[in-house]
Amino acid sequence: MLTDLNQKSVFMPSPRMISARVQAVFFSASRWLVLILILSVVAKKVFAFEITQMPLSDTLSVEMIVYPSATQRLIIWLPSERGLGAGYRPVAEALADQGITVWALDLHRSYMLPATSDSIDFFDAGILLDVLARAQRLGFTQIALLSSGKGAQLALEMGYRWQQAYPRSDLLTGYIFISPHLFSALPEMGREAEYLPIASSSQLPIYVLHPQYTTKYPRAAEISKVLGGHGAQVFTHPLQGVKGGFHQRPELDLSERDLQIKAQLATIFASAFRLLESVKAPHQTVVVNDVRTLQKQTRRTGQRKLQPYQGHPQPPALNLRTATQQSVDLAALQGKVVLINFWASWCPPCVEEMPSLQRLTEALSEQAFELLSINVGEAAEQVRAFLDEHPVEFPVLLDPDSESVLNWKLYAYPANFLVDKHGQIRYACHGALAWDAPTVIETIQTLIDE
C-alpha cells in the first residue's frame, strides 16, 4: 500500500489513551484542589484574629485584637504594666479553638504610652466599662477578666466599677491572674507591705497562677488571703519550675519547663474559666472608698545606695547550709560586720552585682567582715549548676523553701542587709549595688572600725 507523505494524517487516540488523559487532568485538578484547601487552612490559621478599634470616648479608641469563637463566653485580656507582649497570641488562638472568644486590649498603643512600671496608673477603668457594655450588647453572657502583674489592679478596678454600676448583673464570672502585683508601694526594708484597697474589693471568684521563680511565689498564701478579704473564693495554682513572665517572654528565653507550661496555658485558662463559672458568687456589696488611684506605686528616684535601716534592728534567726552542706549561723558571727545578700539565679540584677560582691570580699579579706549570700527558692542542684558557670569564693547559703522571704520581710531581689559587730541591722538596700564602690566600702569600714 502506497502512502502519500504530503497528505496530512489525522490522529485518532485509542480509548486507553483517552482514559489516561482524563486521569492526568483529574489528578492535576486534584492537586490544585488540595493546594487550595491547604492554603485556605493556613490562611484561616494566620488570619484567625481581627484587629479593630473600639471608640470609648471622643478622644480615645482602644485597639482590640479579637480571637473569635462561636460561643457566648469571653475572656478580656488586659495588659500588665509591661504591655501585652507577643506570648499571648498562640494562647488566645488556642482558647478560641476551645470555644472561648478572646479580646486582647492593647492599651499602651491606644494611650500612646511606653510599657513602664507605672503605666497602669494612666489607664481609666471607668472608661473601660464601655468594653464590657459592648460585649454584653454583642450577646456575651459570661466574661472573665485576665491579666498579670499590675494589670491585676486594673482588672479588679474594672470589675468593681461594673458591679457598682450594675449590682444585679451576672455578666462577670471572675478573674484569672498570673503573679498579680497588688502592693501600694515597695515597702521600706524590714517593713510589711501595704496592699491596695482594690486588692480586697472582689466578691467574685479569682484564679491565680504563681510561677515559682518570682518574688510573689513565696507569698501566694498571703496574696490569696488579701484577695479573699471580702468573701471572694480564691483558687491558687502553683507553677513549679517556671519563670515569672514566661507567658510574655520570647520562646528563646524560655526553659523546657516554661515551654511545657506555656503550651498548656490555654487549657489551664479554659479549666479556670469553667471553675469560675461553677462558683455562685453574691452580688457586690463591698464599698471601697479610694479604689486604686489614691495609692499609686511609689517610684524611687536617684542612685541606689545603702540606707539606714528603719525596721527592728534585731535580725531574724538565720541558720542555713551552704551548697557544700556546711552549716552557717548568723548568731555565731557577732564580732564581725556581716553583709547578708538575698538573691536568685533568675533575677538579672542579682547576677549583675555578684562580681562586685566578690571584689568586696577580696578588698576586706583581712578585716572583721563576712558576706553571707543566700539563694532563695531554688534547689541545691540548680544553685550548684549556676555557680559552676558563675564561680564565687564567698559562701552561698541555700533557702529552697523561701522561709527567709517571710521572716526578713522581702518583697524584691536582690535584698541586702548590713549587720554590725553587735548583731544589729544598721543599713539595708533593695536592688543591685556596685559593692566595691568607694562610698560603699567606706560605710562598711565605718562599722568595722566602731
C-alpha positions as CSV (number, residue, x, y, z in Angstrom):
1,M,0.0,0.0,0.0
2,L,1.4,3.4,-1.1
3,T,1.3,6.3,1.3
4,D,1.2,10.0,0.3
5,L,3.8,11.6,2.6
6,N,2.4,15.1,1.7
7,Q,-1.1,14.1,3.0
8,K,-1.9,15.3,6.5
9,S,-2.6,12.5,8.8
10,V,-5.4,12.5,11.3
11,F,-4.6,11.2,14.8
12,M,-7.3,9.0,16.4
13,P,-6.4,8.3,20.0
14,S,-7.3,4.9,21.4
15,P,-9.8,4.5,24.3
16,R,-6.9,3.6,26.6
17,M,-5.1,6.9,25.7
18,I,-8.3,8.9,26.3
19,S,-8.6,7.3,29.7
20,A,-5.0,8.2,30.7
21,R,-5.5,11.8,29.6
22,V,-8.7,12.2,31.6
23,Q,-6.9,10.7,34.6
24,A,-4.0,13.1,34.2
25,V,-6.4,16.1,34.1
26,F,-8.3,14.7,37.1
27,F,-5.1,14.3,39.2
28,S,-3.8,17.7,38.1
29,A,-7.1,19.3,39.3
30,S,-7.0,17.2,42.5
31,R,-3.5,18.6,43.2
32,W,-4.8,22.1,42.8
33,L,-7.8,21.4,45.0
34,V,-5.5,20.0,47.7
35,L,-3.3,23.0,47.4
36,I,-6.2,25.4,47.7
37,L,-7.5,23.5,50.7
38,I,-4.1,23.7,52.4
39,L,-3.8,27.4,51.6
40,S,-7.3,28.1,53.0
41,V,-6.4,26.2,56.2
42,V,-3.2,28.2,56.5
43,A,-4.9,31.4,55.8
44,K,-7.6,30.7,58.4
45,K,-4.8,30.0,60.9
46,V,-2.8,33.1,60.0
47,F,-5.8,35.3,60.0
48,A,-7.6,33.8,63.0
49,F,-7.8,37.2,64.6
50,E,-9.0,40.6,63.8
51,I,-7.6,44.0,64.9
52,T,-10.3,46.6,65.5
53,Q,-10.6,50.0,67.1
54,M,-13.3,50.4,69.7
55,P,-14.2,54.0,70.4
56,L,-14.6,54.7,74.1
57,S,-14.8,58.4,74.2
58,D,-14.5,61.4,71.9
59,T,-10.7,61.3,72.2
60,L,-9.9,57.6,72.8
61,S,-10.3,54.4,70.8
62,V,-8.9,51.2,72.2
63,E,-7.1,48.8,69.9
64,M,-8.5,45.4,70.4
65,I,-7.2,42.1,68.9
66,V,-10.2,39.7,68.6
67,Y,-9.9,35.9,68.5
68,P,-13.4,34.8,67.8
69,S,-15.3,31.6,68.8
70,A,-19.0,30.7,68.3
71,T,-20.0,30.8,72.0
72,Q,-21.1,33.5,74.4
73,R,-18.0,33.0,76.6
74,L,-15.4,35.8,76.6
75,I,-12.0,36.5,78.1
76,I,-10.9,40.1,78.1
77,W,-7.1,40.1,78.3
78,L,-5.8,43.2,79.9
79,P,-2.0,44.1,79.6
80,S,0.4,44.1,82.5
81,E,2.5,47.2,83.1
82,R,4.9,45.8,80.5
83,G,2.2,45.6,77.8
84,L,0.7,42.5,76.2
85,G,3.9,41.2,74.7
86,A,3.7,38.6,71.9
87,G,3.4,35.5,74.0
88,Y,-0.4,35.8,74.4
89,R,-1.1,35.2,70.7
90,P,-0.9,31.4,70.5
91,V,-2.7,31.1,73.8
92,A,-5.5,33.3,72.7
93,E,-5.8,31.4,69.4
94,A,-5.9,28.1,71.3
95,L,-8.6,29.5,73.6
96,A,-10.7,30.4,70.6
97,D,-10.3,26.8,69.3
98,Q,-11.6,25.7,72.7
99,G,-14.7,27.8,72.5
100,I,-13.7,31.0,74.3
101,T,-13.5,34.3,72.5
102,V,-10.6,36.5,73.5
103,W,-10.4,40.3,73.3
104,A,-6.9,41.4,73.9
105,L,-6.8,45.2,74.7
106,D,-3.6,46.9,73.6
107,L,-3.9,49.8,76.0
108,H,-0.3,51.0,75.7
109,R,-0.7,51.6,72.0
110,S,-4.1,53.1,72.4
111,Y,-2.9,55.6,75.0
112,M,0.4,56.0,73.2
113,L,2.3,55.1,76.4
114,P,5.6,53.3,76.9
115,A,5.4,50.0,78.8
116,T,6.9,51.1,82.1
117,S,6.3,50.1,85.7
118,D,3.8,52.9,86.4
119,S,1.9,52.8,83.1
120,I,-1.1,51.0,84.6
121,D,-1.9,54.1,86.6
122,F,-2.7,56.0,83.4
123,F,-5.5,53.7,82.3
124,D,-9.1,54.7,83.2
125,A,-11.0,51.7,84.4
126,G,-14.2,53.7,84.3
127,I,-13.9,54.3,80.5
128,L,-13.1,50.6,80.0
129,L,-16.6,49.7,81.3
130,D,-17.7,50.5,77.8
131,V,-15.8,47.4,76.6
132,L,-17.9,45.3,79.0
133,A,-21.1,47.1,77.8
134,R,-20.2,46.4,74.2
135,A,-19.6,42.7,74.9
136,Q,-23.0,42.5,76.6
137,R,-24.7,44.1,73.6
138,L,-23.0,41.6,71.3
139,G,-24.6,38.7,73.3
140,F,-21.7,37.6,75.5
141,T,-23.1,36.2,78.8
142,Q,-20.1,35.1,80.7
143,I,-16.9,37.2,80.9
144,A,-13.7,36.7,82.8
145,L,-11.0,39.4,83.1
146,L,-7.4,38.1,82.7
147,S,-4.1,39.9,83.4
148,S,-0.8,39.7,85.2
149,G,1.5,41.9,87.3
150,K,0.0,45.3,87.9
151,G,-2.6,44.6,85.3
152,A,-4.5,42.8,88.1
153,Q,-5.1,46.1,89.7
154,L,-6.8,47.4,86.6
155,A,-8.9,44.3,86.2
156,L,-10.1,44.4,89.8
157,E,-11.0,48.0,89.5
158,M,-12.8,47.5,86.2
159,G,-14.8,44.6,87.7
160,Y,-15.5,46.6,90.9
161,R,-16.8,49.6,89.0
162,W,-19.0,47.4,86.8
163,Q,-20.6,45.7,89.8
164,Q,-21.1,49.1,91.5
165,A,-22.8,50.4,88.3
166,Y,-24.8,47.2,87.7
167,P,-25.2,45.5,91.1
168,R,-27.6,42.8,89.8
169,S,-25.5,41.9,86.8
170,D,-24.2,38.3,86.4
171,L,-22.1,39.2,83.4
172,L,-18.7,38.8,85.1
173,T,-17.7,35.3,86.2
174,G,-14.5,36.3,87.9
175,Y,-10.8,36.9,87.3
176,I,-7.7,35.0,86.1
177,F,-4.4,36.4,87.3
178,I,-0.7,35.4,86.7
179,S,1.5,36.6,89.6
180,P,-0.6,39.7,90.5
181,H,1.2,42.8,91.8
182,L,-1.1,44.4,94.4
183,F,1.2,46.4,96.7
184,S,0.6,50.1,97.1
185,A,4.3,50.7,97.1
186,L,7.6,48.8,97.6
187,P,8.0,48.9,101.4
188,E,11.0,50.1,103.3
189,M,13.3,47.3,104.1
190,G,12.1,45.3,107.2
191,R,8.6,46.6,107.0
192,E,5.4,44.8,105.9
193,A,4.0,45.8,102.5
194,E,0.6,47.5,102.3
195,Y,-1.8,46.2,99.7
196,L,-4.0,48.4,97.6
197,P,-7.6,48.7,98.8
198,I,-8.8,47.4,95.4
199,A,-7.0,44.1,96.2
200,S,-9.7,43.1,98.7
201,S,-12.7,44.6,96.8
202,S,-14.0,41.5,95.0
203,Q,-16.6,39.0,95.9
204,L,-16.3,37.3,92.5
205,P,-14.0,34.2,92.4
206,I,-10.4,34.6,91.4
207,Y,-8.0,32.0,89.9
208,V,-4.3,32.8,90.5
209,L,-1.3,31.2,88.8
210,H,2.0,31.6,90.6
211,P,5.2,30.8,88.7
212,Q,7.8,29.6,91.1
213,Y,10.7,31.9,90.1
214,T,9.1,35.2,91.2
215,T,9.1,37.2,94.3
216,K,5.3,36.7,94.6
217,Y,5.5,32.9,94.8
218,P,6.5,32.6,98.5
219,R,3.7,35.0,99.3
220,A,1.0,33.0,97.5
221,A,-1.0,32.3,100.7
222,E,-0.7,35.9,101.8
223,I,-1.9,37.2,98.4
224,S,-4.8,34.8,98.4
225,K,-5.8,36.0,101.9
226,V,-5.8,39.6,100.7
227,L,-7.8,38.8,97.6
228,G,-10.3,36.9,99.6
229,G,-10.7,39.6,102.2
230,H,-14.3,40.3,101.4
231,G,-15.5,36.9,100.6
232,A,-14.1,36.1,97.1
233,Q,-13.2,32.5,96.6
234,V,-9.6,32.3,95.6
235,F,-8.0,29.3,93.8
236,T,-4.2,29.1,93.8
237,H,-2.3,27.2,91.0
238,P,1.4,26.9,91.7
239,L,3.6,26.5,88.6
240,Q,6.7,24.6,89.8
241,G,9.9,25.3,88.0
242,V,8.5,28.2,85.9
243,K,10.0,31.7,85.4
244,G,8.0,34.8,86.0
245,G,6.7,36.4,82.8
246,F,7.0,33.1,80.9
247,H,3.7,33.9,79.2
248,Q,5.1,37.1,77.7
249,R,8.8,36.2,77.0
250,P,10.1,35.1,73.6
251,E,10.5,31.4,73.3
252,L,14.3,31.6,73.0
253,D,14.3,32.9,76.6
254,L,12.3,30.0,78.0
255,S,13.4,26.7,79.5
256,E,11.9,23.4,78.5
257,R,9.6,23.6,81.6
258,D,8.5,27.1,80.7
259,L,7.6,26.0,77.2
260,Q,5.8,22.9,78.5
261,I,3.5,25.1,80.7
262,K,3.1,27.7,78.1
263,A,1.8,25.1,75.7
264,Q,-0.8,24.1,78.4
265,L,-1.8,27.6,79.2
266,A,-4.9,27.8,77.1
267,T,-6.2,24.6,78.6
268,I,-5.4,25.9,82.1
269,F,-7.3,29.1,81.4
270,A,-10.2,27.2,79.9
271,S,-10.4,25.0,83.0
272,A,-10.1,28.1,85.2
273,F,-13.0,29.7,83.3
274,R,-15.2,26.6,83.9
275,L,-14.3,26.7,87.6
276,L,-15.2,30.4,87.9
277,E,-18.5,29.7,86.2
278,S,-19.3,27.0,88.8
279,V,-19.0,29.4,91.7
280,K,-22.2,31.1,92.8
281,A,-20.9,34.5,94.0
282,P,-23.0,37.0,95.8
283,H,-23.9,40.3,94.2
284,Q,-21.4,43.1,95.0
285,T,-21.9,44.6,98.5
286,V,-18.3,45.8,99.2
287,V,-17.7,49.5,99.1
288,V,-14.1,50.7,98.5
289,N,-13.6,54.4,99.0
290,D,-10.4,55.2,97.2
291,V,-10.4,52.2,94.9
292,R,-6.9,52.2,93.4
293,T,-5.9,55.6,92.1
294,L,-5.3,57.3,95.5
295,Q,-2.4,54.9,96.3
296,K,-0.2,54.9,93.3
297,Q,3.0,53.0,93.1
298,T,5.8,55.0,94.7
299,R,8.6,55.5,92.2
300,R,12.1,55.5,93.6
301,T,14.4,58.0,92.0
302,G,18.1,58.7,92.3
303,Q,21.0,56.3,92.7
304,R,20.5,53.2,94.8
305,K,22.6,53.3,98.0
306,L,22.7,51.8,101.4
307,Q,20.1,53.4,103.6
308,P,19.9,53.5,107.4
309,Y,17.6,50.6,108.4
310,Q,14.2,51.6,109.7
311,G,12.9,48.3,110.9
312,H,13.5,46.4,114.1
313,P,17.3,46.2,114.4
314,Q,17.4,42.7,115.8
315,P,17.7,40.4,112.8
316,P,15.5,37.2,112.5
317,A,17.3,33.9,113.1
318,L,19.3,32.7,110.2
319,N,20.8,29.2,110.2
320,L,21.3,27.6,106.8
321,R,23.5,25.3,105.0
322,T,25.8,26.1,102.1
323,A,25.8,24.3,98.7
324,T,28.6,22.1,100.2
325,Q,26.4,21.3,103.2
326,Q,28.3,23.4,105.7
327,S,26.1,24.9,108.4
328,V,26.3,28.7,109.0
329,D,24.6,30.5,111.9
330,L,24.3,34.3,111.8
331,A,24.3,34.4,115.6
332,A,27.8,32.9,115.7
333,L,29.2,35.8,113.6
334,Q,29.0,38.5,116.3
335,G,32.2,40.5,116.4
336,K,32.1,40.8,112.6
337,V,30.3,43.1,110.2
338,V,28.1,40.8,108.1
339,L,26.6,41.7,104.7
340,I,23.5,39.5,104.1
341,N,22.6,39.3,100.4
342,F,19.4,37.6,99.3
343,W,19.3,36.6,95.6
344,A,18.0,34.2,93.0
345,S,19.6,33.0,89.7
346,W,16.6,34.1,87.7
347,C,17.0,37.7,88.9
348,P,19.2,39.6,86.4
349,P,20.2,42.4,88.9
350,C,21.2,39.7,91.4
351,V,23.6,38.2,88.9
352,E,24.8,41.6,87.8
353,E,26.0,42.5,91.3
354,M,27.8,39.2,92.1
355,P,31.2,40.2,90.6
356,S,31.3,43.4,92.7
357,L,30.4,41.3,95.8
358,Q,33.4,39.1,95.0
359,R,35.6,42.2,94.7
360,L,34.3,43.5,98.0
361,T,35.2,40.3,99.9
362,E,38.7,40.4,98.4
363,A,39.1,44.1,99.4
364,L,38.0,43.3,103.0
365,S,39.6,39.8,103.3
366,E,41.9,40.9,106.2
367,Q,39.2,42.6,108.2
368,A,36.3,41.6,110.5
369,F,33.9,41.2,107.7
370,E,31.7,38.3,106.4
371,L,29.4,38.0,103.4
372,L,26.5,35.6,103.5
373,S,24.9,35.2,100.1
374,I,21.6,33.5,100.4
375,N,19.9,31.9,97.4
376,V,16.1,31.9,97.8
377,G,13.7,29.3,96.5
378,E,15.9,27.2,94.3
379,A,17.1,23.6,94.6
380,A,20.7,22.8,95.6
381,E,21.4,21.3,92.2
382,Q,20.2,24.4,90.4
383,V,22.4,26.6,92.6
384,R,25.4,24.4,92.1
385,A,24.9,24.4,88.3
386,F,24.7,28.2,88.4
387,L,27.8,28.6,90.5
388,D,29.7,26.3,88.1
389,E,29.0,29.0,85.4
390,H,29.4,32.0,87.8
391,P,32.1,30.9,90.3
392,V,32.5,32.9,93.5
393,E,34.7,32.4,96.6
394,F,32.3,33.6,99.2
395,P,29.8,31.2,100.9
396,V,26.4,30.7,99.3
397,L,23.7,29.5,101.6
398,L,20.5,27.7,100.5
399,D,16.9,28.5,101.4
400,P,15.0,26.3,99.0
401,D,11.7,26.7,100.9
402,S,11.9,30.5,100.9
403,E,11.4,30.7,104.6
404,S,13.6,33.9,104.9
405,V,11.3,35.7,102.5
406,L,8.6,36.0,105.2
407,N,11.0,36.1,108.2
408,W,13.0,39.0,106.7
409,K,10.0,40.7,105.0
410,L,11.5,40.5,101.5
411,Y,9.5,41.9,98.6
412,A,12.2,42.3,95.9
413,Y,15.5,40.8,95.0
414,P,18.4,41.4,95.5
415,A,17.8,42.5,99.1
416,N,20.8,43.4,101.2
417,F,21.2,43.9,105.0
418,L,24.4,45.2,106.7
419,V,24.7,43.9,110.3
420,D,27.2,45.5,112.7
421,K,29.6,43.7,115.1
422,H,26.9,43.7,117.8
423,G,24.5,41.8,115.7
424,Q,22.2,44.7,114.9
425,I,20.9,45.6,111.4
426,R,22.3,49.1,110.5
427,Y,21.8,49.5,106.8
428,A,19.7,47.9,104.0
429,C,19.2,48.2,100.3
430,H,16.7,47.0,97.7
431,G,18.3,46.4,94.3
432,A,21.8,45.8,92.9
433,L,24.8,47.9,94.0
434,A,28.4,48.3,92.9
435,W,29.6,46.8,96.2
436,D,33.3,47.8,95.6
437,A,32.4,51.5,95.1
438,P,34.4,53.7,97.5
439,T,31.3,55.1,99.2
440,V,30.0,51.6,99.9
441,I,33.4,50.3,101.3
442,E,33.6,53.5,103.4
443,T,30.2,52.8,105.0
444,I,31.2,49.2,105.8
445,Q,34.6,50.3,107.0
446,T,33.0,52.7,109.5
447,L,31.1,49.8,111.0
448,I,34.2,47.6,111.2
449,D,36.1,50.4,113.0
450,E,33.4,51.1,115.6
